[in-house]
Amino acid sequence: MFAAEEVAYLQSQRLGRLATAAPNGQPDVMPVGHALEDGLIYVGGRYNRQTRKVKNIEAGNARIALIVDDLVSTHPWTVRGIRIYGTAEFVERAGHVGTGLYLRITPHTSWSWGVVSNSASYFHKVVHKVPAQGA
Protein backbone atom coordinates (compact mmCIF):
# COMPACT_ATOMS: atom_id res chain seq x y z
CA MET A 1 0.00 0.00 0.00
CA PHE A 2 0.95 3.62 -0.34
CA ALA A 3 2.66 5.27 2.64
CA ALA A 4 0.50 7.79 4.51
CA GLU A 5 2.51 10.69 3.04
CA GLU A 6 2.02 9.29 -0.47
CA VAL A 7 -1.75 9.04 0.09
CA ALA A 8 -1.84 12.65 1.29
CA TYR A 9 0.24 13.75 -1.69
CA LEU A 10 -1.93 11.93 -4.25
CA GLN A 11 -5.07 13.39 -2.66
CA SER A 12 -3.60 16.90 -2.75
CA GLN A 13 -2.75 16.81 -6.47
CA ARG A 14 -5.47 17.07 -9.09
CA LEU A 15 -3.53 16.37 -12.27
CA GLY A 16 -1.33 13.52 -13.43
CA ARG A 17 -0.06 12.11 -16.71
CA LEU A 18 -1.31 8.71 -17.87
CA ALA A 19 0.56 6.62 -20.42
CA THR A 20 -1.06 3.84 -22.43
CA ALA A 21 0.10 1.99 -25.55
CA ALA A 22 -1.69 1.62 -28.88
CA PRO A 23 -1.95 -1.81 -30.53
CA ASN A 24 1.04 -0.93 -32.75
CA GLY A 25 3.10 -0.17 -29.64
CA GLN A 26 2.97 3.64 -29.99
CA PRO A 27 3.01 5.13 -26.47
CA ASP A 28 0.50 7.86 -25.72
CA VAL A 29 0.56 10.14 -22.68
CA MET A 30 -2.16 12.57 -21.64
CA PRO A 31 -2.89 14.77 -18.63
CA VAL A 32 -5.70 13.31 -16.52
CA GLY A 33 -7.64 14.08 -13.39
CA HIS A 34 -7.49 11.33 -10.80
CA ALA A 35 -8.83 10.29 -7.42
CA LEU A 36 -7.40 7.79 -4.92
CA GLU A 37 -9.85 5.56 -3.04
CA ASP A 38 -8.92 2.52 -0.96
CA GLY A 39 -5.57 2.11 -2.71
CA LEU A 40 -7.10 2.24 -6.21
CA ILE A 41 -6.86 5.18 -8.59
CA TYR A 42 -9.79 6.36 -10.67
CA VAL A 43 -9.34 8.37 -13.88
CA GLY A 44 -12.34 9.96 -15.49
CA GLY A 45 -13.20 12.66 -17.94
CA ARG A 46 -16.11 14.43 -19.58
CA TYR A 47 -15.52 12.62 -22.89
CA ASN A 48 -13.71 9.54 -21.55
CA ARG A 49 -15.32 7.06 -23.99
CA GLN A 50 -13.85 8.91 -26.97
CA THR A 51 -10.28 9.19 -25.71
CA ARG A 52 -7.14 7.47 -26.98
CA LYS A 53 -6.46 6.04 -23.49
CA VAL A 54 -9.82 4.24 -23.48
CA LYS A 55 -9.36 3.01 -27.05
CA ASN A 56 -5.88 1.70 -26.24
CA ILE A 57 -7.14 -0.24 -23.23
CA GLU A 58 -10.18 -1.53 -25.14
CA ALA A 59 -7.73 -2.85 -27.76
CA GLY A 60 -6.32 -5.23 -25.17
CA ASN A 61 -3.39 -3.59 -23.38
CA ALA A 62 -4.49 -2.75 -19.85
CA ARG A 63 -0.97 -1.90 -18.63
CA ILE A 64 -0.53 1.77 -17.71
CA ALA A 65 1.96 4.17 -16.19
CA LEU A 66 0.82 7.21 -14.22
CA ILE A 67 2.95 10.06 -12.94
CA VAL A 68 1.74 12.65 -10.47
CA ASP A 69 4.40 15.27 -9.74
CA ASP A 70 5.00 18.91 -9.04
CA LEU A 71 7.76 21.46 -8.79
CA VAL A 72 8.03 22.62 -5.17
CA SER A 73 10.73 25.22 -5.78
CA THR A 74 13.11 26.42 -8.47
CA HIS A 75 15.59 27.89 -5.94
CA PRO A 76 16.69 25.34 -4.84
CA TRP A 77 15.41 23.00 -7.55
CA THR A 78 13.02 20.72 -5.65
CA VAL A 79 10.68 18.22 -7.29
CA ARG A 80 8.48 15.51 -5.84
CA GLY A 81 6.17 12.94 -7.28
CA ILE A 82 4.92 9.39 -7.62
CA ARG A 83 5.24 7.05 -10.62
CA ILE A 84 2.79 4.16 -10.68
CA TYR A 85 2.77 1.05 -12.87
CA GLY A 86 -0.45 -0.91 -12.88
CA THR A 87 -3.40 -2.24 -14.83
CA ALA A 88 -6.63 -0.50 -15.77
CA GLU A 89 -10.16 -1.74 -16.14
CA PHE A 90 -13.42 0.03 -16.94
CA VAL A 91 -16.05 0.82 -14.33
CA GLU A 92 -19.20 2.92 -14.38
CA ARG A 93 -19.37 5.06 -11.26
CA ALA A 94 -20.07 8.43 -9.73
CA GLY A 95 -16.72 10.07 -9.20
CA HIS A 96 -14.66 13.26 -9.19
CA VAL A 97 -15.90 14.39 -12.64
CA GLY A 98 -19.48 13.12 -12.35
CA THR A 99 -21.17 9.85 -13.23
CA GLY A 100 -19.82 7.85 -16.15
CA LEU A 101 -17.02 5.63 -17.41
CA TYR A 102 -13.83 5.61 -15.33
CA LEU A 103 -10.59 3.73 -15.50
CA ARG A 104 -9.94 1.92 -12.24
CA ILE A 105 -6.20 1.51 -11.87
CA THR A 106 -4.80 -1.21 -9.67
CA PRO A 107 -1.22 -0.23 -8.75
CA HIS A 108 1.39 -2.99 -9.00
CA THR A 109 4.55 -0.98 -8.28
CA SER A 110 5.10 2.64 -7.31
CA TRP A 111 8.10 4.85 -6.78
CA SER A 112 7.97 8.22 -5.05
CA TRP A 113 10.63 10.90 -4.65
CA GLY A 114 10.62 13.80 -2.24
CA VAL A 115 7.32 12.66 -0.70
CA VAL A 116 8.14 10.20 2.12
CA SER A 117 10.20 12.05 4.72
CA ASN A 118 11.25 9.01 6.79
CA SER A 119 12.38 6.93 3.81
CA ALA A 120 15.91 5.54 3.95
CA SER A 121 16.62 7.38 0.68
CA TYR A 122 15.14 10.18 -1.40
CA PHE A 123 13.29 7.50 -3.39
CA HIS A 124 10.63 5.21 -1.95
CA LYS A 125 9.57 2.02 -3.81
CA VAL A 126 6.50 -0.06 -3.02
CA VAL A 127 5.44 -3.37 -4.58
CA HIS A 128 1.69 -3.35 -4.04
CA LYS A 129 -0.30 -6.39 -3.08
CA VAL A 130 -2.44 -7.10 -6.12
CA PRO A 131 -5.82 -8.63 -5.24
CA ALA A 132 -6.38 -12.15 -6.59
CA GLN A 133 -8.82 -12.48 -9.50
CA GLY A 134 -12.36 -12.91 -8.23
CA ALA A 135 -11.48 -11.59 -4.75
trRosetta pair geometry for C-beta under 8 A, 3 or more apart (Angstrom, degrees):
i j d omega theta_ij theta_ji phi_ij phi_ji
1 39 5.5 -79 -127 -106 90 123
1 126 7.3 -82 76 -178 22 144
1 128 6.7 85 -73 -129 30 87
1 129 7.3 -22 -42 22 71 98
2 6 4.0 -128 -176 93 105 123
2 7 5.0 136 103 -57 124 78
2 10 7.0 -40 -164 -2 167 137
2 36 7.7 -28 17 -163 157 145
2 39 6.7 179 5 -120 95 74
2 82 8.0 6 -128 -139 119 152
2 107 7.7 67 -53 52 96 164
2 110 6.8 -11 -96 63 86 157
2 126 6.6 -178 -100 47 43 169
3 6 4.6 94 54 4 77 105
3 7 7.2 -140 94 -6 40 84
3 112 7.6 -108 33 30 115 148
3 115 7.7 143 68 118 120 106
3 116 5.0 51 72 -105 160 120
3 119 8.0 -109 -41 -69 169 100
3 124 6.6 -40 -4 155 140 150
3 126 7.3 -160 -26 -61 83 138
4 7 5.6 -50 -150 33 34 113
4 8 6.5 33 153 -17 65 105
5 8 5.6 -50 -147 38 34 113
5 9 6.2 37 152 -22 65 106
5 115 5.5 155 128 153 108 82
5 116 5.0 150 66 -103 133 57
5 117 6.5 167 -93 2 165 82
6 9 5.5 -52 -145 37 32 113
6 10 6.2 31 157 -17 66 105
6 82 5.9 98 -150 -90 102 140
6 110 7.4 105 -168 125 151 143
6 112 5.4 -134 -103 -52 111 158
6 115 5.5 74 -90 134 68 139
6 116 6.4 -17 -46 -63 92 98
6 124 7.4 -136 -62 94 123 137
6 126 7.9 -102 3 -6 171 144
7 10 6.0 -56 -146 38 28 108
7 11 6.3 22 157 -13 63 111
7 36 6.5 -162 -144 120 70 149
8 11 5.9 -62 -147 42 28 108
8 12 6.2 25 155 -22 65 112
9 12 5.8 -61 -146 35 29 109
9 13 6.5 13 161 -10 66 110
9 68 7.5 142 134 112 97 122
9 80 7.2 -112 -142 136 140 122
9 82 6.6 134 103 -24 129 121
9 112 7.4 116 62 -143 156 137
9 115 4.9 -49 -40 -142 162 121
10 13 6.3 -64 -144 40 29 101
10 34 7.6 -69 -174 108 95 119
10 36 4.5 62 122 -29 129 145
10 41 7.6 -100 -173 -102 137 109
10 68 6.0 95 -117 75 72 163
10 82 6.4 -39 -73 35 96 151
11 36 5.8 -93 -69 45 76 115
13 16 6.9 85 126 -61 122 84
13 68 4.9 133 96 -180 150 117
13 70 6.5 -154 -108 -35 120 120
14 33 6.0 -26 170 -131 78 86
14 34 7.8 158 -173 42 34 66
15 31 5.7 -7 -170 -170 108 107
15 32 7.3 145 -153 75 61 34
15 33 6.4 -45 -97 -93 58 55
15 34 7.8 117 -131 13 16 89
15 68 7.5 150 97 -131 43 82
16 31 7.3 155 84 -152 32 59
16 32 5.7 -28 69 65 81 83
16 33 7.9 112 23 -127 79 12
16 34 5.1 2 16 -2 123 135
16 66 5.3 29 147 -177 139 96
16 67 6.1 171 -168 86 91 41
16 68 4.0 -53 -100 -82 107 80
16 69 8.0 92 -126 4 72 60
17 29 5.4 25 171 177 106 108
17 30 7.0 173 -151 85 67 24
17 31 5.7 -41 -96 -95 71 53
17 32 7.1 130 -117 16 21 82
17 66 7.1 159 79 -154 46 53
17 67 5.0 -8 55 57 97 93
17 68 7.9 175 17 -76 64 42
18 29 6.8 171 84 -148 37 62
18 30 5.9 -21 58 61 86 76
18 31 8.0 103 14 -149 78 10
18 32 4.6 15 -5 3 119 138
18 43 6.1 44 -65 -125 154 163
18 53 5.9 34 109 -117 126 144
18 64 6.1 -23 -166 -170 93 121
18 65 7.5 152 -157 82 46 49
18 66 5.1 -13 -103 -103 71 84
18 103 7.9 109 -153 68 158 154
19 27 5.8 -10 -166 -170 110 106
19 28 6.8 154 -149 80 59 44
19 29 4.4 -24 -91 -93 81 88
19 64 6.4 146 75 -165 60 66
19 65 4.3 -3 52 58 114 96
19 66 7.4 -157 20 -71 73 39
20 27 7.6 154 84 -154 34 58
20 28 5.5 -19 64 62 79 96
20 52 7.2 175 64 126 124 85
20 53 4.8 138 -2 -133 142 69
20 56 4.0 131 136 90 128 148
20 57 6.2 -80 -141 -49 140 82
20 61 7.0 134 -175 98 86 107
20 64 5.7 -30 -87 -109 73 85
20 88 7.8 -53 -99 24 111 144
21 25 6.0 -20 -177 -147 117 34
21 26 6.9 151 -158 74 67 38
21 27 5.5 -39 -100 -98 78 56
21 28 7.1 160 -101 15 26 80
21 56 6.1 148 74 -169 31 129
21 61 5.2 -58 69 117 96 157
21 63 7.2 5 18 74 113 96
22 25 6.8 -31 71 39 76 19
22 26 4.4 4 35 55 121 92
22 27 7.9 -132 7 -65 81 11
22 28 6.3 79 -37 -20 93 117
22 52 7.5 -51 -78 -174 99 103
22 55 8.0 4 -117 109 82 100
22 56 5.3 -89 -89 -109 47 101
22 59 7.1 30 -160 55 51 160
23 56 7.6 -160 -32 -135 62 65
23 59 4.7 -106 -58 162 103 141
23 60 7.1 61 -101 43 94 104
23 61 7.3 179 -90 -10 51 117
28 52 5.1 -103 156 131 161 134
28 53 6.9 -148 101 -76 119 65
28 56 6.4 -162 38 -51 128 149
30 51 7.2 -134 62 -172 171 122
30 52 6.9 142 -35 57 138 110
30 53 6.1 -109 35 -43 130 117
32 43 4.8 5 161 -151 140 117
32 45 6.9 -85 -137 -60 85 114
32 53 7.5 16 -75 -25 135 168
32 66 7.8 -71 55 -130 126 105
33 43 7.0 142 80 -145 53 65
33 44 6.7 -40 80 61 104 71
33 45 6.9 143 34 -83 100 72
33 96 6.2 -143 142 106 121 127
33 97 6.1 116 78 -52 143 121
34 41 5.4 -8 -171 -175 119 104
34 42 6.6 148 -158 76 63 48
34 43 5.2 -28 -100 -90 82 76
34 66 7.2 91 -86 -167 157 141
34 68 7.0 -102 49 -79 142 126
34 96 7.8 64 135 41 13 152
35 41 7.2 155 77 -156 40 57
35 42 4.8 -16 59 57 92 101
35 44 8.0 0 9 9 107 105
35 95 6.1 -168 31 -174 144 106
35 96 4.4 162 -47 -30 131 132
36 39 7.6 17 -174 -97 93 10
36 40 7.4 157 -153 80 55 38
36 41 5.6 -27 -98 -100 68 72
36 42 7.9 -173 -79 17 21 76
37 40 5.9 -27 72 64 72 86
37 42 6.5 12 17 -9 111 116
39 107 7.1 -111 170 31 81 111
39 128 7.3 149 -177 -153 116 127
40 104 5.6 -2 171 -171 128 93
40 105 6.5 154 -171 71 72 54
40 106 6.1 -32 -118 -93 92 58
40 107 7.7 -164 -115 -2 42 83
41 66 6.7 -137 110 58 162 171
41 84 7.0 102 -7 106 153 166
41 86 7.6 133 33 50 115 158
41 104 7.6 144 76 -161 46 45
41 105 4.1 -20 65 59 98 112
41 107 6.8 77 -4 -46 111 97
42 91 7.8 -73 -123 60 105 121
42 93 7.2 -78 -140 70 144 141
42 95 5.3 -131 134 -139 145 148
42 96 7.1 147 94 7 115 105
42 102 4.8 -3 -167 172 100 138
42 103 7.0 152 -155 77 48 53
42 104 5.8 -18 -100 -102 75 63
42 105 7.4 -163 -74 16 26 82
43 48 8.0 145 123 -125 78 123
43 53 7.7 -64 119 130 140 154
43 66 7.8 -153 -62 -106 133 134
43 88 7.7 -38 34 -128 120 129
43 102 6.4 147 69 -166 42 79
43 103 4.4 -8 56 54 100 106
43 105 6.6 52 -8 -22 106 115
44 48 5.8 -69 -162 -65 56 142
44 95 5.1 152 -22 82 149 132
44 96 6.4 164 39 58 123 81
44 97 4.4 -164 103 39 118 117
44 98 7.5 -167 145 52 144 65
44 100 6.4 117 -156 74 117 102
44 101 7.3 153 -130 93 85 48
44 102 4.4 -46 -78 -104 94 89
44 103 7.6 -169 -69 20 48 68
45 48 4.2 136 55 -71 88 81
45 51 6.4 61 65 -40 149 144
45 97 6.1 11 -101 94 19 168
46 97 6.4 -113 -58 166 62 127
46 98 7.7 55 -103 33 66 129
47 50 4.8 -38 162 41 100 114
47 51 6.5 124 108 -49 82 90
48 51 5.7 -50 -154 5 38 121
48 54 5.9 110 160 -54 72 137
48 100 6.3 142 29 129 126 123
48 101 4.8 -156 93 82 129 100
48 102 7.1 -66 -151 -91 171 36
48 103 7.7 -159 -164 -22 127 86
49 54 6.0 -128 -139 122 27 170
49 100 7.9 -108 -31 176 99 113
49 101 5.5 96 -66 33 85 149
50 54 7.4 67 44 49 14 134
51 54 4.9 95 63 8 84 99
51 55 7.0 -151 99 -3 45 89
52 55 5.6 -59 -145 42 34 111
52 56 6.0 38 156 -24 69 105
53 56 5.8 -52 -147 34 28 112
53 57 6.6 21 157 -12 62 107
53 103 7.1 -70 137 -44 120 150
54 57 6.0 -60 -149 40 31 106
54 58 6.1 34 153 -21 67 109
54 90 7.7 65 -140 -93 95 115
54 101 7.2 51 -117 129 138 136
54 103 7.4 -142 -91 -62 75 108
55 58 5.6 -53 -142 38 31 114
55 59 6.4 36 155 -26 63 106
56 59 5.7 -56 -154 30 29 114
56 61 6.1 -50 162 62 86 103
57 60 8.0 169 178 24 32 13
57 61 6.7 -99 -111 77 42 57
57 62 5.5 63 -147 -106 91 58
57 64 7.8 -14 -85 -62 113 109
57 88 5.4 -68 -119 88 143 118
57 89 8.0 -176 174 -104 132 27
57 90 7.4 146 116 -50 133 94
57 103 6.9 156 -23 -115 170 119
62 87 4.6 39 127 -162 108 91
62 88 5.2 -154 -167 54 80 65
62 89 6.5 11 -145 -70 133 64
63 85 7.5 -8 -169 -171 93 88
63 86 7.7 171 -147 98 55 29
63 87 5.9 -42 -93 -99 48 71
63 88 8.0 173 -92 11 3 84
64 85 7.5 167 87 -151 52 46
64 86 5.9 -19 60 69 93 72
64 87 6.9 133 14 -121 88 20
64 88 5.0 56 -19 -25 133 114
64 103 7.7 91 -51 162 161 143
64 105 6.1 -81 62 -121 140 117
65 83 6.8 -10 -173 -173 98 92
65 84 7.0 156 -158 82 50 53
65 85 5.6 -20 -103 -99 77 68
66 83 7.4 160 84 -156 49 46
66 84 4.5 -11 59 58 96 104
66 86 7.4 -18 9 28 109 107
66 105 6.5 31 -20 -169 143 171
67 81 6.1 19 -176 168 89 132
67 82 7.3 172 -148 88 50 48
67 83 5.0 -14 -100 -103 84 74
67 84 7.6 -177 -77 19 37 71
68 81 5.9 178 94 -154 50 84
68 82 5.2 4 55 53 94 91
68 84 7.9 24 4 -3 95 110
69 79 6.3 14 -180 180 115 103
69 80 6.6 179 -148 95 74 42
69 81 2.7 -21 -101 -94 90 135
69 82 7.3 -173 -71 24 71 46
70 79 7.3 178 91 -150 38 67
70 80 6.4 -8 57 61 77 82
70 81 6.8 153 12 -77 51 88
71 74 6.8 27 163 -64 122 76
71 78 7.4 114 -171 81 57 59
71 79 5.6 -36 -108 -102 59 80
72 78 4.1 -54 66 105 112 108
72 79 6.7 -176 9 -99 87 22
72 80 5.9 52 -35 1 117 105
72 114 7.2 -141 -12 161 136 141
73 76 6.1 54 106 63 122 48
73 77 7.1 -160 98 -122 75 14
73 78 4.3 36 44 33 94 112
74 77 6.1 2 -152 -96 41 63
78 114 6.8 142 -179 -140 82 145
79 113 7.1 27 103 103 88 115
79 114 6.2 167 100 9 48 158
80 112 7.5 16 -176 179 82 90
80 113 6.2 -155 -136 98 51 66
80 114 3.2 -120 -99 97 87 117
80 115 5.2 126 -175 -62 114 73
81 112 6.8 -157 103 -144 39 66
81 113 6.1 8 51 50 70 88
81 114 7.2 41 8 51 53 107
81 115 7.3 -126 45 -44 10 117
82 110 5.8 0 -174 -176 102 115
82 111 7.1 163 -153 83 55 44
82 112 4.4 -22 -98 -97 80 90
82 115 6.4 6 -60 -23 93 161
83 110 6.6 165 84 -154 50 62
83 111 4.9 -3 54 56 99 94
83 112 7.7 -177 20 -80 62 42
84 105 7.1 85 125 144 133 136
84 107 4.9 -73 -161 -118 114 107
84 109 7.5 163 -153 88 49 48
84 110 4.6 -14 -103 -103 73 97
85 107 7.4 91 72 -155 43 67
85 108 5.4 -54 103 58 87 101
85 109 4.8 8 50 56 108 91
85 110 7.4 -163 23 -76 64 49
86 105 4.8 94 93 177 138 92
86 106 5.2 -176 -173 85 117 48
86 107 4.4 -82 -75 -108 131 32
86 108 4.9 162 -104 -3 59 80
86 109 7.8 -169 -64 31 67 53
86 128 7.8 -2 -97 45 106 142
87 105 7.2 162 82 -148 32 60
87 106 5.4 -8 58 53 83 98
87 108 6.9 65 -10 -37 84 115
88 103 4.4 -14 -163 -171 122 112
88 104 6.8 142 -153 69 63 41
88 105 5.1 -29 -93 -93 80 72
88 106 7.8 -177 -83 16 32 70
89 103 7.3 135 63 -156 27 63
89 104 5.4 -26 64 59 81 95
89 106 7.7 25 5 -10 102 105
90 101 6.0 -25 -159 -160 104 100
90 102 7.4 140 -155 75 54 43
90 103 6.6 -44 -96 -102 53 54
90 104 7.5 121 -145 13 5 87
91 101 7.6 142 78 -152 36 53
91 102 5.4 -27 69 65 85 93
91 103 7.9 110 23 -138 81 11
91 104 4.7 41 1 -24 126 121
92 99 7.6 33 177 179 84 82
92 100 6.9 -86 -142 168 74 20
92 101 6.1 -39 -96 -91 67 54
92 102 7.5 136 -115 16 19 81
93 99 7.1 -130 120 -138 30 64
93 100 7.9 -30 58 60 47 34
93 102 5.4 -42 42 16 105 130
94 98 7.1 -67 -145 171 68 34
94 99 4.5 -29 -97 -89 73 84
95 98 7.2 -3 60 61 62 25
95 99 7.6 126 15 -97 64 36
95 100 7.9 -86 32 47 100 72
95 102 5.4 69 1 -74 155 146
97 100 7.5 -50 96 40 94 119
106 128 7.8 -169 164 109 73 140
106 130 6.2 82 150 -135 124 88
106 131 7.2 -104 -143 26 138 93
107 110 5.5 -9 -171 -45 134 111
107 128 4.6 97 105 -6 93 161
108 127 7.4 -20 157 -155 61 66
108 128 5.8 -142 -149 50 16 103
108 130 5.8 1 -110 -69 78 122
109 125 7.2 -11 -172 -169 95 92
109 126 7.0 167 -154 88 50 55
109 127 5.4 -19 -104 -109 83 61
109 128 6.7 -145 -73 8 29 86
110 125 7.3 168 90 -151 48 48
110 126 5.0 -1 57 55 91 99
110 128 6.7 56 -2 -38 98 111
111 123 6.1 -14 -172 -169 100 105
111 124 7.0 150 -159 78 50 48
111 125 5.0 -15 -103 -100 79 75
111 126 7.8 -173 -76 21 37 66
112 115 4.2 -60 164 37 129 130
112 116 5.9 103 87 -11 128 99
112 123 7.2 155 81 -156 44 54
112 124 4.7 -13 58 58 92 102
113 122 5.7 27 -150 143 85 90
113 123 5.1 -25 -93 -99 86 69
113 124 7.5 -180 -76 17 38 75
114 122 6.6 4 -58 -173 61 90
115 124 6.8 -100 64 31 95 130
116 119 4.1 82 101 -37 113 112
116 124 4.2 51 29 -44 139 159
119 122 7.3 91 89 -141 124 3
119 123 7.2 -136 142 88 148 26
119 124 4.2 -107 -108 -79 147 106
121 124 7.5 177 69 -66 76 56
131 135 4.7 -140 176 70 102 126
132 135 4.4 92 63 -29 82 125
